[in-house]
């Protein structure tokens, strides 16, 4: 006789699958950027995701208020900035590095939450463990992004442009999560999810000329990347994660989320044949340790995390 999975078990499995998809998308996008310019890829991705979410949440969208539009616009602005920086950076660095640097968002969020005006309602000030996690992640970032033999005097100027763009993406995504924490209790989930993706798509359309003349070659790998990133990694992931986190303790969610750069690294090794040297690998481990330290120990009430 078959046994049905408990909601908790199913939630763990589904969230792990979502994290794996997020990890794989770094490699899919990196490969697809040979066929589309970064900002154009983002615009296509967000437009498809918005259409999918609008279909899923069309009943809630019939009751949009002015407050919902403003909240969706603010949150969508940070989301768009995060994706624009991330994809532009991914075109100039490796998928594995991009994943680990993007993961620093969970270190930046509690650091920014130390500023009272940025701290979400009812959230506690971060503990001293946040500083320890940030220090580990910072050292790891320097090891990951600078070549071996770099002197301390040239440490910062030797960080590549792709890595710097990705670091800006992590800062923008931290702003997105904080904005989400300030607005999510006032706007229905379906409305906020759809409106922020729609706002992000609009901002991406406005900023598209910033990268010069866009290029697009329709190939199977581009279509697969667009389908996975828009439908699975954005539309479906938002829905699955919102349900799964109702049945999973926050510490379990944190542990699963730290696996995203691990999945990205494994996929980049298998598909793109990328390799991390000993120095970069040590940096990646330190970043992972800083992320885990911050996620698991720094806040008694973790902030909400959405797909990035």
C-alpha positions as CSV (number, residue, x, y, z in Angstrom):
1,X,0.0,0.0,0.0
2,X,1.4,3.3,-1.1
3,X,2.0,6.0,1.6
4,X,1.4,9.6,0.8
5,X,4.2,12.1,1.5
6,X,3.6,14.4,4.4
7,X,3.4,18.1,3.5
8,X,6.8,18.7,5.3
9,X,8.5,16.0,3.3
10,X,7.0,17.2,0.0
11,X,7.9,20.7,0.8
12,X,11.6,19.8,1.4
13,X,11.7,17.8,-1.9
14,X,10.1,20.6,-3.9
15,X,12.2,23.4,-2.4
16,X,15.4,21.3,-3.1
17,X,14.2,20.9,-6.7
18,X,13.7,24.7,-6.9
19,X,17.2,25.4,-5.5
20,X,18.6,22.9,-8.0
21,X,16.8,24.7,-10.9
22,X,18.2,28.0,-9.7
23,X,21.7,26.6,-9.6
24,X,21.3,25.1,-13.1
25,X,20.1,28.5,-14.5
26,X,23.5,30.1,-14.1
27,X,24.9,27.6,-16.6
28,X,21.9,27.8,-18.9
29,X,22.0,31.6,-19.1
30,X,25.8,31.7,-19.5
31,X,25.5,29.4,-22.5
32,X,22.4,31.2,-23.9
33,X,24.2,34.6,-23.8
34,X,26.1,33.4,-26.9
35,X,22.8,33.8,-28.8
36,X,21.3,36.9,-27.1
37,X,22.7,40.1,-25.5
38,X,22.3,40.1,-21.7
39,X,19.7,42.8,-21.3
40,X,17.6,41.5,-24.2
41,X,17.7,38.0,-22.6
42,X,16.4,39.5,-19.3
43,X,13.6,41.4,-21.1
44,X,12.4,38.2,-22.8
45,X,12.7,36.2,-19.6
46,X,10.7,38.7,-17.5
47,X,8.1,39.2,-20.2
48,X,7.4,35.5,-20.4
49,X,7.4,35.2,-16.6
50,X,4.9,38.1,-16.3
51,X,2.5,36.5,-18.8
52,X,2.6,33.2,-17.0
53,X,2.0,34.8,-13.5
54,X,-0.7,37.0,-14.9
55,X,-2.5,33.9,-16.2
56,X,-2.0,32.1,-12.8
57,X,-3.1,35.1,-10.7
58,X,-5.6,36.8,-13.0
59,X,-8.4,36.7,-10.3
60,X,-6.3,38.6,-7.8
61,X,-5.2,41.1,-10.5
62,X,-8.8,42.3,-10.9
63,X,-8.6,44.0,-7.5
64,X,-5.4,46.0,-7.8
65,X,-5.1,49.1,-5.7
66,X,-2.8,52.1,-5.9
67,X,-0.8,50.8,-3.0
68,X,-0.3,47.5,-4.8
69,X,1.0,49.2,-7.9
70,X,3.4,51.3,-5.9
71,X,4.7,48.3,-3.9
72,X,5.1,46.2,-7.1
73,X,6.9,49.1,-8.8
74,X,9.4,49.6,-5.9
75,X,10.1,45.9,-5.4
76,X,10.3,45.4,-9.2
77,X,12.9,48.2,-9.5
78,X,15.3,46.4,-7.2
79,X,14.5,43.0,-8.9
80,X,15.2,44.5,-12.4
81,X,18.5,46.0,-11.2
82,X,19.6,42.7,-9.7
83,X,18.9,40.8,-12.8
84,X,20.5,43.4,-15.1
85,X,23.7,43.4,-13.1
86,X,23.7,39.6,-12.7
87,X,23.3,38.8,-16.4
88,X,25.7,41.5,-17.6
89,X,28.2,40.1,-15.0
90,X,27.6,36.5,-16.0
91,X,28.6,37.4,-19.6
92,X,32.0,38.4,-18.2
93,X,32.7,35.8,-15.5
94,X,32.2,32.1,-14.9
95,X,28.8,30.6,-13.9
96,X,30.3,29.2,-10.6
97,X,31.7,32.6,-9.6
98,X,28.5,34.3,-10.4
99,X,26.5,31.9,-8.3
100,X,28.8,32.2,-5.2
101,X,28.9,36.0,-5.5
102,X,25.1,36.3,-6.0
103,X,24.7,34.1,-2.8
104,X,26.2,37.0,-0.8
105,X,22.7,38.5,-0.9
106,X,22.0,36.6,2.3
107,X,25.0,38.3,4.0
108,X,24.0,41.8,2.8
109,X,20.4,41.6,3.9
110,X,21.2,41.4,7.7
111,X,24.0,43.9,7.3
112,X,21.6,46.4,5.7
113,X,19.0,45.5,8.3
114,X,21.4,46.9,11.0
115,X,20.3,50.3,9.7
116,X,17.0,51.1,11.6
117,X,15.3,52.8,8.6
118,X,15.9,49.8,6.4
119,X,15.0,47.2,9.0
120,X,11.6,45.5,8.2
121,X,8.7,45.8,10.7
122,X,9.0,43.6,13.7
123,X,12.5,42.4,12.6
124,X,15.3,42.2,15.2
125,X,18.6,43.9,14.8
126,X,21.2,41.5,13.5
127,X,23.5,39.7,16.0
128,X,27.3,39.8,16.2
129,X,27.3,36.6,14.2
130,X,26.3,38.6,11.1
131,X,29.6,40.4,11.2
132,X,31.5,37.1,11.5
133,X,29.6,35.7,8.5
134,X,30.2,38.9,6.5
135,X,34.0,38.8,7.3
136,X,34.2,35.1,6.1
137,X,32.3,35.9,3.0
138,X,34.4,39.0,2.3
139,X,37.7,37.1,2.5
140,X,36.2,34.4,0.4
141,X,35.1,37.0,-2.2
142,X,38.7,38.3,-2.5
143,X,40.1,34.8,-2.9
144,X,37.4,33.8,-5.4
145,X,37.7,36.9,-7.7
146,X,41.5,37.7,-7.7
147,X,44.2,35.7,-9.4
148,X,46.9,33.9,-7.4
149,X,49.9,36.0,-6.6
150,X,48.0,39.2,-6.3
151,X,49.6,41.6,-3.8
152,X,47.5,43.1,-1.0
153,X,48.0,46.6,-2.6
154,X,46.4,45.5,-5.8
155,X,43.8,43.2,-4.3
156,X,40.8,45.3,-5.1
157,X,41.8,46.7,-8.5
158,X,42.4,43.2,-9.8
159,X,38.8,42.1,-9.3
160,X,37.3,41.5,-12.8
161,X,34.5,43.7,-14.2
162,X,32.1,40.7,-14.3
163,X,32.7,39.9,-10.7
164,X,32.1,43.6,-9.7
165,X,28.8,43.6,-11.7
166,X,27.7,40.5,-10.0
167,X,28.6,42.0,-6.6
168,X,26.3,44.9,-7.5
169,X,23.7,42.4,-8.4
170,X,23.9,40.9,-4.8
171,X,23.5,44.4,-3.3
172,X,20.4,45.0,-5.5
173,X,18.9,41.7,-4.6
174,X,19.4,42.5,-1.0
175,X,17.5,45.7,-1.5
176,X,14.8,43.6,-3.3
177,X,14.4,41.3,-0.3
178,X,14.2,44.2,2.2
179,X,11.7,46.0,0.0
180,X,9.7,42.8,-0.2
181,X,9.8,42.5,3.6
182,X,8.4,46.0,4.0
183,X,5.5,45.5,1.5
184,X,4.6,41.8,1.4
185,X,2.3,42.1,4.5
186,X,0.2,44.8,2.8
187,X,-0.2,43.3,-0.7
188,X,-1.7,39.8,-1.6
189,X,1.0,37.4,-2.6
190,X,-0.3,36.8,-6.1
191,X,-0.6,40.5,-6.9
192,X,2.9,41.4,-5.5
193,X,4.5,38.5,-7.4
194,X,2.9,39.4,-10.7
195,X,3.3,43.2,-10.4
196,X,7.0,43.1,-9.4
197,X,7.8,40.9,-12.4
198,X,5.7,43.2,-14.7
199,X,7.5,46.3,-13.3
200,X,10.9,44.6,-13.8
201,X,10.0,43.8,-17.4
202,X,9.0,47.4,-18.0
203,X,12.2,48.7,-16.5
204,X,14.2,46.2,-18.5
205,X,12.5,47.5,-21.7
206,X,13.4,51.1,-20.8
207,X,17.1,50.3,-20.0
208,X,17.6,47.9,-23.0
209,X,19.3,50.7,-25.1
210,X,22.1,50.9,-22.4
211,X,23.9,47.9,-23.9
212,X,24.0,49.3,-27.4
213,X,22.5,47.4,-30.3
214,X,21.0,44.1,-29.0
215,X,21.6,40.9,-30.8
216,X,19.4,37.8,-31.0
217,X,19.8,34.5,-32.7
218,X,17.0,32.0,-32.1
219,X,18.4,28.6,-31.2
220,X,17.3,25.6,-29.2
221,X,19.6,26.4,-26.3
222,X,18.2,30.0,-26.1
223,X,14.6,28.8,-26.2
224,X,15.4,26.2,-23.5
225,X,17.1,28.8,-21.3
226,X,14.2,31.2,-21.7
227,X,11.6,28.5,-20.9
228,X,13.5,27.3,-17.8
229,X,14.3,30.7,-16.4
230,X,10.9,32.3,-17.0
231,X,8.5,29.5,-16.3
232,X,10.4,27.2,-13.9
233,X,12.9,29.4,-12.2
234,X,10.6,32.5,-11.8
235,X,6.9,31.8,-12.2
236,X,6.8,28.3,-10.8
237,X,9.5,28.9,-8.3
238,X,7.7,31.9,-6.7
239,X,4.6,29.7,-6.3
240,X,6.4,26.6,-5.0
241,X,8.6,28.5,-2.6
242,X,5.7,30.5,-1.1
243,X,3.9,27.2,-0.3
244,X,6.9,25.2,0.8
245,X,8.1,27.7,3.3
246,X,4.8,27.4,5.2
247,X,5.8,23.7,5.9
248,X,9.5,24.0,6.5
249,X,11.4,25.4,9.5
250,X,13.4,28.6,8.6
251,X,16.7,26.9,9.4
252,X,15.9,24.0,7.0
253,X,15.1,26.6,4.3
254,X,18.4,28.3,4.9
255,X,20.4,25.1,4.6
256,X,18.7,24.2,1.3
257,X,19.3,27.7,-0.1
258,X,23.0,27.5,0.6
259,X,23.1,24.6,-1.9
260,X,22.3,26.9,-4.9
261,X,26.0,27.8,-5.7
262,X,26.9,24.1,-5.2
263,X,24.4,23.0,-7.9
264,X,25.7,25.9,-10.1
265,X,29.3,24.8,-9.7
266,X,28.6,21.1,-10.4
267,X,26.6,22.0,-13.5
268,X,29.3,24.4,-14.8
269,X,31.9,21.6,-14.4
270,X,29.8,19.0,-16.2
271,X,28.3,21.2,-19.0
272,X,30.7,24.1,-19.5
273,X,33.9,22.3,-18.2
274,X,34.7,25.3,-16.0
275,X,37.1,24.7,-13.2
276,X,37.8,26.5,-9.9
277,X,41.5,26.7,-9.0
278,X,42.7,26.0,-5.4
279,X,42.6,29.6,-4.5
280,X,39.1,30.2,-6.0
281,X,37.9,27.0,-4.4
282,X,39.0,28.1,-1.0
283,X,37.2,31.4,-1.6
284,X,34.1,29.6,-2.6
285,X,34.2,27.5,0.6
286,X,34.6,30.6,2.7
287,X,31.7,32.4,1.0
288,X,29.5,29.3,1.5
289,X,30.6,29.3,5.2
290,X,29.8,33.0,5.6
291,X,26.4,32.4,4.0
292,X,25.6,29.4,6.2
293,X,26.8,31.2,9.3
294,X,24.7,34.3,8.5
295,X,21.6,32.3,7.5
296,X,21.6,29.8,10.4
297,X,22.9,31.9,13.3
298,X,22.4,35.6,12.7
299,X,18.7,36.2,12.9
300,X,16.0,34.6,15.1
301,X,13.4,35.6,12.5
302,X,14.9,35.2,9.0
303,X,13.8,37.6,6.3
304,X,11.7,36.2,3.4
305,X,13.8,34.9,0.5
306,X,12.6,34.8,-3.1
307,X,14.2,33.4,-6.2
308,X,17.2,35.3,-7.6
